[in-house]
Amino acid sequence: MLLRPQHALVGPERNWLSPKRAVSLGLVGVIHLALLYALMTGMAQKIVKILPPVLQATIIEESVQPKTEIVPPKPQMEQPTDPTAVAPPDIVIDT
């Protein structure tokens, strides 16, 4: 039978929910509930103060500006002065 090693990486089997851990988890839960309650009650009062009593919408007409077309100048192409022509290679096939 193989025995389980006892060192820092693999410690002895412990009870997952020890009394110390249970108290810590309970305290964290109570703190979360208190913060949630404070946020909900504080935010509810601020939202009521921020909302205006009546919302009115108006339509603003968009001003139309005349479109001006910009015509780019035509490119000036330069013709090559010396046309380069490559002579076909001399291939001789003996049959």
C-alpha positions as CSV (number, residue, x, y, z in Angstrom):
1,M,0.0,0.0,0.0
2,L,1.3,3.5,-0.9
3,L,1.4,6.1,1.8
4,R,0.6,9.7,1.1
5,P,3.6,12.0,1.8
6,Q,3.3,14.6,4.5
7,H,5.1,17.8,3.5
8,A,4.3,21.5,2.7
9,L,2.7,20.8,-0.7
10,V,0.4,18.0,0.4
11,G,-0.6,18.6,4.0
12,P,-2.7,16.3,6.2
13,E,-6.4,16.0,5.4
14,R,-8.3,18.6,7.2
15,N,-12.0,19.4,7.7
16,W,-13.0,21.7,4.9
17,L,-15.3,23.8,7.1
18,S,-13.4,24.4,10.3
19,P,-15.0,26.7,12.9
20,K,-12.5,29.4,12.1
21,R,-13.2,29.2,8.4
22,A,-17.0,29.2,9.0
23,V,-16.8,32.4,11.1
24,S,-14.7,34.1,8.4
25,L,-17.1,33.1,5.6
26,G,-20.1,34.3,7.6
27,L,-18.4,37.6,8.3
28,V,-17.6,38.1,4.6
29,G,-21.2,37.3,3.7
30,V,-22.5,39.8,6.3
31,I,-20.2,42.5,4.9
32,H,-21.4,41.9,1.4
33,L,-25.0,42.1,2.4
34,A,-24.4,45.3,4.3
35,L,-22.7,46.9,1.2
36,L,-25.5,45.7,-1.1
37,Y,-28.1,47.2,1.2
38,A,-26.3,50.5,1.4
39,L,-25.9,50.7,-2.3
40,M,-29.5,49.9,-3.0
41,T,-31.0,52.4,-0.5
42,G,-28.5,55.2,-1.3
43,M,-28.8,54.8,-5.1
44,A,-32.6,54.7,-5.0
45,Q,-32.7,58.1,-3.3
46,K,-30.2,59.7,-5.7
47,I,-32.0,58.3,-8.8
48,V,-35.3,59.9,-7.7
49,K,-33.5,63.3,-7.2
50,I,-31.7,63.1,-10.6
51,L,-34.7,62.3,-12.8
52,P,-36.5,65.3,-14.2
53,P,-40.3,65.4,-13.8
54,V,-41.1,65.7,-17.5
55,L,-38.9,64.9,-20.5
56,Q,-39.4,66.9,-23.7
57,A,-37.9,66.2,-27.0
58,T,-37.5,68.7,-29.8
59,I,-36.5,68.1,-33.4
60,I,-33.6,70.2,-34.6
61,E,-33.3,70.5,-38.4
62,E,-30.0,69.8,-39.8
63,S,-28.4,72.6,-41.8
64,V,-27.5,71.6,-45.3
65,Q,-24.2,72.9,-46.6
66,P,-23.7,72.9,-50.4
67,K,-21.3,70.3,-51.5
68,T,-18.3,71.5,-53.5
69,E,-16.6,69.0,-55.7
70,I,-12.9,69.1,-55.7
71,V,-11.5,68.0,-59.0
72,P,-8.0,66.6,-58.7
73,P,-5.5,67.8,-61.4
74,K,-4.8,65.3,-64.2
75,P,-1.5,63.6,-63.7
76,Q,1.2,64.4,-66.2
77,M,2.7,61.2,-67.5
78,E,6.2,61.3,-68.9
79,Q,6.9,59.1,-71.9
80,P,10.2,57.2,-71.7
81,T,12.8,58.6,-74.1
82,D,14.6,55.4,-74.7
83,P,12.3,52.4,-75.3
84,T,13.9,49.4,-73.8
85,A,13.4,46.3,-75.9
86,V,14.9,42.9,-75.0
87,A,16.0,40.7,-77.8
88,P,14.7,37.2,-77.7
89,P,17.3,34.6,-76.5
90,D,19.1,32.5,-79.0
91,I,18.0,29.0,-78.3
92,V,19.3,26.2,-80.5
93,I,17.7,22.8,-80.2
94,D,19.4,19.8,-81.8
95,T,17.1,17.1,-82.9
